[in-house]
Each structure stands twice: as structure tokens, then as C-alpha cells.
């Protein structure tokens, strides 16, 4: 069985390492990047290889997490997107993509694993229920 590949964008090194480790321990394969530019570059290489995008909202200079989420959805319309933030939760309804989730920092690893698993399952179920047009 192919591992489930996730894209993780987080500019704080300790949080990046911690979140990546938690996701890896849960059985996910993770491509971790430190800023929005790297996240957009990974998506542009082949966004369809990712089953979900997990991004901090504030990513330092350059594109922010909102832009990363929008770009992921431009490439893969049903891409599961999870935003993480210590203070931008109030902007989620206006800046986040539809059917995404927001996790307020700090959060328990189980919250993230549950969110990722739920969104991926929902996207897969939706894909199976929607017949492809020739």
C-alpha cells in the first residue's frame, strides 16, 4: 500500500519537526517546508501527489498559508486543507478555502491526526460518489 503523502508548511522549526514527527508516527509520509514559496513550489511540481495540505497561516515573508491553501485548491479542487494558527482563527471564514479546517495552536497531536484523516476520507468518499465525465 502506498503511503499517504502530505504537504506540511510551517516556518517555526521546532513546531515543524514536532508536527512532522506526529504525522509520521501516525503512518503518513510528509514533505515539510519552511515557507510559502517552498510550499507553492512543491504544489507546482505535482500537487496531485499530496492527499492533504497542512499549513501555518503566518509563514514569514512571502506567501502566507491562506495563499498556499488557495493554490492547492486551484490545482486540486477537492484538496483537503488544514490551517494552523496561534492568532488568525478569526480570518478563517473569510480567507480560508471552503471545507477546510482550522486548528488553533497549541493543539494536541490527536486533533491534527483526526482532522487529516477525516478530511482525506471525506474527499475520497466524495470522489467515489461523483462519477467522472468522459
Buried (B, 14 or more C-beta within 10 A) or exposed (E): EEEBEBBBBBBBEEBBEEBBEBBBEBEBEBBBBBBBBBBBEBBEEEBEEBBBBBBBBBBEEEBBBBBBBBBBBEBBEEBBBBBBBEEBBEBBEEBBBEBBBBBBEEEEBEBBBEBBBEBBEEBEEEEEEEEEEE
